[in-house]
Amino acid sequence: MSKTKRVGKSELVPSFRQDDFLPILQRTISGVRDELLDSPYIKEALHVLPVGGHRSAIGSFWNAVVDDLRRKVMHRSLSSFNREVKTRREVKTYEDFQDHVTDDELIEGAYKIGVIGWEARKMLLQAKQIRHVFTGHPHSSEPSVLKVLAMMDDCVKYVLSEDYPLQIVDIDDYMTVLGNEDFDRNEVAVENALGDLPETYKDQLVHRVLSAYVHPESSSVLRGNIEFVAPIFWKVLPKHAKLAVARRVDSLIPKSNKTETDRAFDFVRLVGGMRYLSVNARKYKLAPIIQRLKSNLDDWSVEDDCVKELRAYAGYIPPDLIDDYIWALTHTYVGYVGRSPHFARTDFFANGAAPSIQIMFTKCDDDSAYAFVKSIRSSTILHSRIANPAKLRRLRSLCHLVLERVSEGFDDSEFLQVLADESKEEEFLRLLTAVGSGRHTGNKLRRKI
C-alpha cells in the first residue's frame, strides 16, 4: 500500500510575484471615472506601487478619495453639510475643507447629505484607518501589495467610480419658492429636487409643508403649490415619515381648531395617506359624515356631498362605523320609487353618488359584507323599496360586488347567492318575510343581527 504524499503550503498556494498584481491593478483602475485619470494623486499611486512604494500608494490614493469627496459635497450642498457637521468653522470653500474638516467629519457629512451610502461610509472609515496606520505611523509593519490593492478597490468602488450626486435643495429656500406664483409646476423638476433628499431632510420638509398647509395665514398660492408637490413627494417618503404625518393629525384634534384640523385631513387625503391615520382620527372625521348621510336619505345633494367625502376612505372605515356606513351607502344607492311632474321616470336615486358607491363596494371585506346582510334583513325601509323590481335589481348589483370580495369562510354566502340569482327572487323574498316575522331561526342568517 503506497503512502499518501503530504503537500506543503507552498505547493497549495503559488508564490505571488511582484508583476502578478498588475492585471488586478488594471481591473481596479478601469473603474475610475475618466476625468479622474489625470489626478496627480492617482498618477502618483500608480507610479510608486509597482516599485514597492506601498505606503506612498496608500497615502496618494486616499488623497484622491478625499479630494473627490470634497468636490462632491460642494456640488451636493455646502449649506446642508454645514448643518449636519459641526466643524471648527463654517465651510465655504475647498480650502476650508483642508484647514478645518477632518477625514472623519468629511465621511460623516457626505453620508448624512446623501453623497455616499451606509455601506460606503463603513468601508471608507476602514480605508481611512488603513491609511492612518500605514502612512501616519513610521514604525508600523510594511503593508502587503494585497492590502494596498484591497484598499484601492474599495476606494474605487464606493467613491472614485461614482458619478457626482444630484444637487439638493436648501429646505428654507424651497419653502420660500413654494410660496411664489412663479414656482415651476413641473413633475420632473419636483422629483429631481426632492426625490434624492436624505431621509432626515425628507422628514423635516414634509412636516414643514404640512405646517404651512394647515396654517390659517398661508396664502392660496402656497397651498396650491403644496397641493401639486405633496403627492409627488409622498411617493418617496419612508414609511416612518408617513406615519409621523398621520400622527400629527391626532395632535391637532384636541386643540379644537376646526380649520387647521380639516386642512390636516385634506392634506392626508391629498397624498393618499388615509391608511396611516389612527382609528381615533378616522372616527373623528367619518362619524359625522356617515351620520349625516344616514339622516338625509333621498336628499340627493347631501347624499352626493357625503359620498364624495367618504369615497377616499373606502377600505379604511373603523369597525365601529361599518354598520351605519354600509346601511347609508346601500339605501342611497337603491334610492326610492316616486313620481315627478318634471320626469317620466319613477326610479329615483342620487345620480352623482351612485358610481362612487359602486367603487366603494369593491373595497368590502367580510365585516362589510355582514353589515350589508344585516342592513337588508333589518331595514323595513329597504324591504318596502325592493318590492319594486327596479330597486331589487339595484340591490342585486351591489350584492354581486360584495360576493366578489367575501372570503371562502363567509357564513352568509348562501343568503347573498340567493339574492344575486335573479331566478331565485321569490326564494329571497320569502327569506326576508321569514326574518321580518321572526320565523327564521337559522344561526347563519341571524349572524351579527
VOGU-3710 file (C-alpha; in Angstrom, 3 decimals, decimal comma):
1> msktkrvgks> 0,000/0,000/0,000  1,547/3,283/-1,117  1,846/6,151/1,339  -0,053/9,395/0,721  2,318/12,209/-0,112  1,866/15,239/2,124  1,514/18,505/0,251  3,139/21,575/1,735  1,525/25,021/1,910  3,968/26,343/-0,639
11> elvpsfrqdd> 2,693/23,849/-3,169  -1,010/24,657/-2,477  -0,572/28,401/-2,856  1,574/29,594/-5,783  4,135/32,227/-4,970  2,918/35,811/-5,603  5,411/37,613/-7,816  5,591/41,417/-7,996  4,259/41,554/-11,552  1,300/39,250/-10,775
21> flpilqrtis> -0,676/42,148/-9,278  -0,596/44,239/-12,466  -3,715/42,651/-14,044  -5,549/43,135/-10,721  -4,410/46,746/-10,566  -5,541/47,333/-14,139  -9,006/45,958/-13,392  -9,247/48,181/-10,306  -8,148/51,329/-12,119  -10,518/50,610/-15,020
31> gvrdelldsp> -13,389/51,515/-12,697  -12,098/55,036/-12,024  -14,116/57,780/-13,739  -12,377/59,064/-16,873  -11,989/62,639/-15,622  -10,018/61,395/-12,589  -7,345/59,528/-14,545  -5,329/62,759/-14,749  -5,486/63,262/-10,976  -1,916/63,789/-9,661
41> yikealhvlp> -2,801/61,678/-6,618  -3,808/58,678/-8,713  -0,831/59,119/-11,042  1,492/59,191/-8,026  -0,048/55,992/-6,588  0,303/54,163/-9,905  3,907/55,380/-10,217  5,144/54,184/-6,829  3,158/50,963/-6,369  4,987/48,833/-9,000
51> vgghrsaigs> 8,352/49,660/-7,398  7,278/48,724/-3,886  6,133/52,085/-2,582  3,158/50,582/-0,765  2,880/53,236/1,934  3,082/56,063/-0,560  0,492/54,375/-2,798  -1,982/54,131/0,107  -1,477/57,777/1,040  -1,757/59,076/-2,504
61> fwnavvddlr> -4,840/57,057/-3,328  -6,550/58,183/-0,141  -5,827/61,793/-1,064  -7,632/61,187/-4,364  -10,651/59,892/-2,433  -10,690/62,869/-0,057  -10,385/65,303/-2,962  -13,291/63,658/-4,824  -15,497/63,586/-1,709  -14,874/67,275/-1,001
71> rkvmhrslss> -15,866/68,263/-4,517  -18,974/66,077/-4,432  -20,060/67,564/-1,108  -19,626/71,072/-2,519  -21,687/70,115/-5,558  -24,367/68,420/-3,455  -24,956/71,191/-0,892  -22,484/73,037/1,283  -25,268/74,516/3,402  -26,583/71,023/4,136
81> fnrevktrre> -23,085/69,799/5,041  -22,627/72,697/7,470  -25,937/71,896/9,163  -25,063/68,236/9,584  -21,427/68,526/10,699  -20,242/70,845/13,456  -16,763/71,772/12,233  -14,411/74,346/13,721  -15,813/76,957/11,355  -18,328/77,149/8,541
91> vktyedfqdh> -17,119/75,586/5,313  -17,413/77,938/2,339  -14,508/76,967/0,063  -12,418/73,963/-0,871  -9,596/75,339/1,243  -11,867/75,345/4,286  -12,102/71,576/3,958  -8,314/71,371/4,021  -7,959/73,629/7,040  -10,970/72,818/9,213
101> vtddeliega> -12,543/69,439/8,327  -11,137/66,085/9,401  -11,484/62,975/7,258  -13,953/61,511/9,744  -16,093/64,656/9,566  -15,947/64,612/5,767  -17,102/60,992/5,569  -19,858/61,505/8,118  -21,124/64,657/6,436  -21,019/63,055/2,990
111> ykigvigwea> -23,125/60,202/4,346  -25,670/62,439/6,056  -26,328/64,546/2,961  -26,543/61,542/0,659  -23,234/61,717/-1,232  -22,386/58,174/-0,088  -24,475/55,346/1,326  -24,347/53,410/4,581  -22,080/50,658/3,225  -19,711/53,154/1,611
121> rkmllqakqi> -19,457/55,039/4,898  -18,382/51,874/6,720  -15,821/50,862/4,095  -14,349/54,348/3,806  -13,837/54,555/7,554  -11,972/51,273/7,280  -9,885/52,558/4,354  -9,113/55,733/6,294  -7,875/53,625/9,190  -5,567/51,690/6,845
131> rhvftghphs> -4,168/54,984/5,583  -3,739/56,213/9,179  -1,873/53,102/10,320  0,488/52,690/7,401  1,231/56,299/6,448  0,852/58,017/9,795  3,000/55,646/11,853  6,540/55,107/10,509  7,129/52,118/12,776  4,113/50,150/11,523
141> sepsvlkvla> 4,719/46,965/9,564  5,140/47,049/5,811  1,685/46,761/4,127  1,438/43,937/1,608  0,536/44,614/-2,005  -2,702/42,729/-1,398  -3,561/45,136/1,426  -2,912/48,067/-0,902  -4,997/46,600/-3,733  -7,908/45,796/-1,414
151> mmddcvkyvl> -7,921/49,349/-0,060  -7,727/50,807/-3,579  -10,526/48,564/-4,792  -12,854/49,785/-2,017  -11,993/53,413/-2,758  -12,761/52,966/-6,451  -15,981/51,029/-5,816  -17,509/53,462/-3,324  -16,117/56,842/-4,443  -13,894/57,126/-7,486
161> sedyplqivd> -16,210/55,194/-9,803  -19,350/57,018/-8,648  -20,685/59,991/-10,589  -21,465/63,277/-8,910  -24,725/63,120/-6,933  -27,713/65,260/-7,778  -27,737/68,668/-6,153  -30,221/69,020/-3,308  -32,301/71,995/-2,433  -31,992/74,036/0,707
171> iddymtvlgn> -35,190/73,445/2,683  -35,535/77,086/3,704  -35,075/78,241/0,127  -37,515/75,647/-1,194  -40,249/76,684/1,225  -39,771/80,288/0,099  -40,045/79,307/-3,567  -43,198/77,296/-2,843  -44,921/80,495/-1,810  -44,183/82,243/-5,131
181> edfdrnevav> -46,534/82,431/-8,074  -43,695/81,583/-10,479  -42,986/78,232/-8,782  -42,180/75,688/-11,513  -45,010/73,159/-11,516  -43,025/70,527/-13,352  -43,263/66,975/-12,041  -39,748/66,038/-13,188  -38,317/69,136/-11,512  -40,053/68,253/-8,241
191> enalgdlpet> -38,875/64,643/-8,394  -35,286/65,733/-9,017  -35,404/68,323/-6,237  -36,991/66,169/-3,541  -36,565/62,528/-4,519  -32,852/62,396/-3,722  -33,038/64,193/-0,386  -31,511/62,338/2,593  -34,163/60,825/4,851  -33,583/63,318/7,642
201> ykdqlvhrvl> -34,283/66,169/5,232  -37,372/64,445/3,878  -38,670/64,187/7,450  -38,044/67,877/8,074  -39,516/69,040/4,774  -42,763/67,063/4,926  -43,545/68,444/8,389  -42,803/71,984/7,264  -45,011/71,507/4,226  -47,841/70,179/6,406
211> sayvhpesss> -47,452/73,036/8,885  -47,622/75,569/6,059  -50,663/73,873/4,551  -52,730/73,978/7,748  -51,602/77,447/8,878  -54,540/79,880/8,722  -52,403/82,690/7,282  -50,912/80,657/4,411  -51,708/82,095/1,005  -53,773/80,284/-1,590
221> vlrgniefva> -50,689/80,353/-3,835  -48,639/78,466/-1,246  -51,381/75,908/-0,585  -51,947/75,446/-4,303  -48,252/74,739/-4,898  -48,209/72,340/-1,941  -51,168/70,506/-3,444  -49,068/69,973/-6,573  -45,869/68,965/-4,770  -47,175/66,853/-1,875
231> pifwkvlpkh> -48,443/63,789/-3,834  -45,137/63,579/-5,713  -43,098/63,998/-2,534  -45,235/61,442/-0,655  -44,145/58,677/-3,035  -40,507/58,945/-1,948  -41,127/59,303/1,796  -40,114/56,402/4,065  -42,940/54,706/5,943  -41,950/56,138/9,334
241> aklavarrvd> -42,278/59,670/7,935  -45,753/58,912/6,583  -46,811/57,575/9,972  -45,438/60,685/11,677  -47,505/62,908/9,387  -50,654/60,957/10,192  -49,934/61,225/13,919  -49,762/64,998/13,540  -53,483/64,844/12,782  -54,129/63,226/16,188
251> slipksnkte> -52,210/66,037/17,865  -54,348/68,699/16,167  -57,758/67,224/17,060  -57,651/68,089/20,810  -56,725/71,704/20,006  -60,257/72,188/18,590  -59,147/74,439/15,741  -61,537/73,136/13,109  -59,891/74,919/10,179  -56,431/73,524/10,915
261> tdrafdfvrl> -57,787/70,046/11,658  -59,844/69,953/8,460  -56,857/71,061/6,429  -54,715/68,371/8,011  -57,246/65,759/6,912  -57,327/67,373/3,468  -53,540/67,001/3,279  -53,697/63,311/4,197  -56,428/62,728/1,614  -54,441/64,697/-0,973
271> vggmrylsvn> -51,431/62,379/-0,657  -53,469/59,206/-0,240  -52,302/58,561/3,323  -55,632/57,516/4,859  -54,287/54,081/5,781  -51,826/55,686/8,176  -54,464/57,564/10,181  -55,258/56,208/13,629  -58,675/54,688/14,307  -59,472/57,654/16,540
281> arkyklapii> -58,675/60,139/13,769  -60,763/58,227/11,233  -63,707/58,073/13,635  -63,421/61,798/14,279  -63,532/62,501/10,543  -66,025/59,912/9,311  -68,641/59,501/12,047  -70,340/62,893/11,387  -70,339/62,338/7,617  -71,834/58,843/7,897
291> qrlksnlddw> -74,487/60,061/10,316  -75,334/62,984/8,042  -75,690/60,640/5,072  -77,874/58,241/7,044  -80,084/61,064/8,339  -80,625/62,661/4,939  -81,902/59,733/2,937  -83,209/60,807/-0,501  -81,739/64,301/-0,237  -79,619/63,960/-3,338
301> sveddcvkel> -77,369/66,985/-2,830  -76,461/65,844/0,686  -76,003/62,249/-0,486  -73,701/63,365/-3,297  -71,596/65,510/-0,935  -71,292/62,845/1,757  -70,406/60,036/-0,623  -67,794/62,250/-2,272  -66,148/62,811/1,117  -66,368/59,158/2,132
311> rayagyippd> -65,037/57,709/-1,101  -61,383/58,450/-0,273  -61,744/56,463/2,976  -63,402/53,379/1,488  -61,473/50,419/2,829  -60,370/52,327/5,944  -63,677/52,602/7,816  -63,308/51,955/11,590  -65,103/48,767/12,723  -67,486/50,725/14,973
321> liddyiwalt> -68,810/52,647/11,965  -69,128/49,807/9,450  -72,829/49,029/10,109  -74,011/52,621/9,666  -71,636/53,175/6,737  -72,931/50,195/4,755  -76,560/50,936/5,713  -76,258/54,508/4,438  -74,498/53,546/1,192  -76,940/50,735/0,454
331> htyvgyvgrs> -80,052/52,876/0,935  -78,516/55,771/-1,002  -77,692/53,507/-3,930  -81,078/51,744/-4,042  -82,985/55,034/-3,867  -86,775/55,231/-3,883  -89,798/54,903/-6,175  -91,796/58,063/-6,772  -93,357/60,414/-9,262  -92,282/63,771/-10,644
341> phfartdffa> -94,021/66,375/-12,807  -90,670/67,022/-14,496  -89,517/63,441/-15,224  -91,207/60,425/-16,733  -89,099/58,123/-14,570  -90,230/56,569/-11,297  -86,856/55,096/-10,297  -85,052/57,800/-8,298  -81,584/57,806/-6,695  -78,614/60,152/-6,269
351> ngaapsiqim> -77,036/60,122/-9,720  -73,797/61,695/-8,543  -73,282/59,304/-5,641  -74,198/56,031/-7,382  -70,983/55,472/-9,428  -68,824/56,215/-6,377  -70,802/53,779/-4,231  -70,124/51,021/-6,739  -66,407/51,703/-6,450  -66,617/51,883/-2,657
361> ftkcdddsay> -68,270/48,471/-2,514  -65,266/46,963/-4,289  -63,336/47,693/-1,058  -65,610/45,496/1,063  -64,313/42,765/3,371  -66,190/40,161/5,423  -67,185/42,700/8,095  -68,640/44,966/5,434  -70,460/42,017/3,912  -72,015/41,104/7,284
371> afvksirsst> -73,127/44,730/7,641  -74,645/44,567/4,156  -76,623/41,428/5,017  -77,694/42,974/8,305  -78,973/46,099/6,552  -81,009/44,046/4,101  -82,629/41,910/6,788  -83,338/44,623/9,325  -84,381/47,646/7,273  -88,128/47,968/6,781
381> ilhsrianpa> -87,403/50,937/4,502  -85,387/48,705/2,229  -87,991/45,933/2,358  -90,686/48,259/1,075  -88,482/49,675/-1,670  -87,153/46,438/-3,126  -90,704/45,260/-3,635  -90,235/47,247/-6,823  -88,274/45,163/-9,402  -86,078/48,117/-10,397
391> klrrlrslch> -84,977/48,627/-6,796  -84,356/44,940/-6,281  -82,112/44,967/-9,347  -80,083/47,825/-7,879  -79,687/45,937/-4,610  -78,685/42,851/-6,543  -75,945/44,760/-8,372  -74,405/45,696/-5,015  -74,703/42,097/-3,912  -72,600/40,954/-6,870
401> lvlervsegf> -69,846/43,355/-5,819  -69,947/42,072/-2,233  -69,833/38,417/-3,312  -66,624/39,073/-5,232  -64,961/40,291/-2,045  -66,028/37,837/0,678  -63,768/35,036/1,866  -64,496/31,349/1,418  -65,379/31,111/5,109  -68,017/33,846/4,997
411> ddseflqvla> -71,064/32,430/6,815  -73,760/34,304/4,926  -72,653/33,436/1,406  -75,807/31,398/0,864  -78,026/34,390/1,602  -76,060/36,590/-0,805  -76,083/33,942/-3,510  -79,873/33,685/-3,313  -80,139/37,469/-3,634  -77,668/37,554/-6,533
421> deskeeeflr> -79,540/34,860/-8,512  -82,379/36,540/-10,378  -84,128/33,205/-10,842  -84,394/32,835/-7,036  -86,160/36,125/-6,477  -89,200/34,513/-4,832  -86,994/32,488/-2,514  -85,126/35,631/-1,478  -88,365/37,497/-0,732  -89,576/34,556/1,360
431> lltavgsgrh> -86,335/34,730/3,360  -86,974/38,403/4,064  -90,553/37,684/5,085  -89,370/34,933/7,422  -86,787/37,215/9,011  -89,310/40,054/9,355  -91,877/37,836/11,052  -89,282/36,210/13,318  -89,988/32,687/11,988  -86,442/32,088/10,688
441> tgnklrrki> -84,220/30,509/13,310  -81,107/29,617/11,291  -77,908/30,631/13,057  -76,195/31,684/9,857  -78,978/34,006/8,787  -79,096/35,699/12,167  -75,366/36,340/12,431  -74,490/39,886/13,575  -78,168/40,941/13,727
//
